Amino acid sequence: MKTIDKYLKFKEMYKDHVVIIKSGNFYYTFCDDTYILNYLFGYQIRENKIGFPLNAKAKVKSVLNRNNINLIEVIDDYAYILESKNANAYTNILKEAKSNILISNMLHNLMSAIEIKVKKEEANYEATIFS
């Protein structure tokens, strides 16, 4: 079974938990959970997934716990509940994380547009500055 398939299987059961799947020397997460890890840790989302090394699990667990986000670790075909709280903030943090990604993308696009404009008008700027 592929890692994404395991993730989807367990995510269906634990919708309000971040689900991390152990695969080799890394943990992986997918879909909405990537937004949360990107938001809280700055991990890069690549092809709708995030991977982080095994030795970062304690840090991930600690930060998710501090933010009241439930966590499930999947090893082989077994799920282990690492954090599960009644006052789970998963939905709220996910909303913030998605908003943060949207704003970051908008800022990136704006900066790219400004850079293109400046390069097109570079000669005019140089003439103004150095005259």
C-alpha positions in Angstrom: 0.0 0.0 0.0 1.4 3.4 -1.0 2.0 6.0 1.8 -0.8 8.3 0.4 -3.2 5.4 0.5 -2.3 4.7 4.2 -2.7 8.4 5.0 -6.2 8.6 3.3 -7.3 5.4 5.1 -6.4 6.7 8.6 -7.4 10.3 7.8 -10.9 9.1 7.1 -11.0 7.7 10.7 -9.2 10.7 12.3 -10.5 13.7 10.4 -9.6 16.2 13.2 -6.1 14.9 13.7 -2.8 15.6 12.0 -1.9 12.1 10.6 1.8 11.4 10.1 2.9 8.2 8.3 6.4 6.7 9.1 8.1 5.6 5.9 11.8 4.8 6.1 13.7 7.5 7.9 10.9 10.1 7.5 7.4 11.0 8.5 5.0 12.2 5.8 1.7 13.9 5.8 -0.6 15.0 3.0 -3.5 17.2 2.0 -4.9 19.6 4.6 -2.4 18.4 7.2 0.5 19.9 5.1 -1.0 23.4 5.5 -0.8 23.0 9.3 2.8 21.8 9.3 3.8 24.5 6.8 2.1 27.1 9.0 3.6 26.0 12.3 7.1 24.8 11.1 7.7 26.4 7.7 8.1 23.0 6.1 7.8 23.2 2.4 4.8 21.6 0.7 5.9 19.6 -2.4 3.4 17.7 -4.5 0.7 18.0 -1.8 3.0 16.4 0.8 5.4 17.3 3.6 8.2 15.0 4.9 10.3 15.5 7.9 13.0 13.3 9.6 12.2 10.9 12.4 14.3 12.9 14.9 11.9 15.9 14.4 8.9 14.0 15.8 9.3 15.2 19.4 9.4 18.8 18.2 6.3 18.3 16.0 4.5 16.6 18.8 5.4 19.3 21.3 4.3 22.2 19.0 1.0 20.5 18.0 0.4 19.8 21.7 1.0 23.4 22.6 -1.5 24.4 19.8 -4.1 21.9 21.0 -3.9 19.9 17.7 -4.5 16.1 17.9 -1.9 13.9 16.4 -1.9 10.3 15.0 1.3 8.4 14.1 0.9 5.6 11.7 3.6 2.9 11.6 3.1 0.0 9.2 -0.7 -0.5 9.4 -1.2 0.6 13.0 -2.3 4.1 14.3 -0.9 5.4 17.6 -2.6 8.4 19.2 0.1 10.7 20.3 -2.1 13.6 21.3 -5.9 13.7 21.6 -7.7 16.5 23.3 -11.3 17.4 23.7 -10.4 21.1 23.0 -9.0 20.2 19.6 -8.0 23.3 17.6 -7.4 21.4 14.3 -10.2 23.2 12.4 -9.2 26.7 13.6 -5.5 26.2 12.9 -6.3 24.7 9.5 -8.3 27.8 8.6 -5.5 30.1 9.7 -2.9 28.0 7.8 -4.9 28.1 4.6 -5.4 31.9 5.0 -1.6 32.2 5.6 -0.8 30.2 2.4 -3.2 32.3 0.4 -1.7 35.6 1.6 1.9 34.3 1.0 1.0 33.3 -2.5 -0.6 36.7 -3.2 2.4 38.5 -1.8 4.7 36.3 -3.9 2.7 37.0 -7.1 2.7 40.7 -6.3 6.5 40.8 -5.7 7.0 38.9 -9.0 4.8 41.4 -10.9 6.8 44.3 -9.3 10.1 42.7 -10.2 9.0 42.3 -13.9 7.8 45.9 -14.0 11.1 47.2 -12.5 13.1 45.2 -15.0 11.1 46.6 -17.9 11.6 50.1 -16.6 15.2 49.7 -15.3 16.7 52.1 -17.8 14.2 54.8 -16.7 15.0 54.2 -13.0 18.7 54.3 -13.5 18.4 57.6 -15.5 16.4 59.1 -12.7 18.6 57.9 -9.9 22.0 58.6 -11.4 21.2 62.0 -13.1 
